[in-house]
Amino acid sequence: MAGPRDPGDAWVEGDAGKFWGRFGSAGLLVFDAGRGVLLQHRAIWSHHGGTWGLPGGALHEGESPVDGALREAWEEAGVPRENVELLFTSVYDVGYWSYTTVAVRAVTPFEATISDPESLALEWVPKDEVAELPLHPSFAASWPGLNVRLPPGFGPLDTRGDGPVFS
């Protein structure tokens, strides 16, 4: 990357450490009851590269975390905002910087697509398998609390053709 594309694309530092996003950052946790959670395998050159996390990134000046997470997920994974609905937000705040996880439910199925060089892969991962992956450290720390707030997932399709059933 040749340098900041937006004034928000910068590191901030303070007593709690160094964080990406001058105006904070946000990520989109997309949950599909039939497929699981959409995860991004982060490019090797990125911060904690090679780990799995959420599509997201630095907020633009004046941008809400929900809008920022939706924008970033569209830019990185092709997540169409009209196909998701808000479930909840969760904020990690150190005073001079914050990260907002924006959890959404996929209400209309879509295929995620790698649309920039920040992703090695995008995969739908069943909720009970997320913690088995090498996760971005901050996502790993927050996953247990996020997971319990997500709705239950569905098991395999019912063979009678009645649709998904709980596993």
Beta strands, then each sheet from edge to edge (+ up, - down):
strand 1: 11-14
strand 2: 17-20
strand 3: 25-32
strand 4: 36-42
strand 5: 52-53
strand 6: 56-58
strand 7: 84-93
strand 8: 98-106
strand 9: 119-125
strand 10: 154-157
strand 11: 164-166
sheet 1: 1+ 2-
sheet 2: 5+ 4- 3+ 6-
sheet 3: 5+ 4- 3+ 8+ 7-
sheet 4: 5+ 4- 9+
sheet 5: 10+ 11-
end
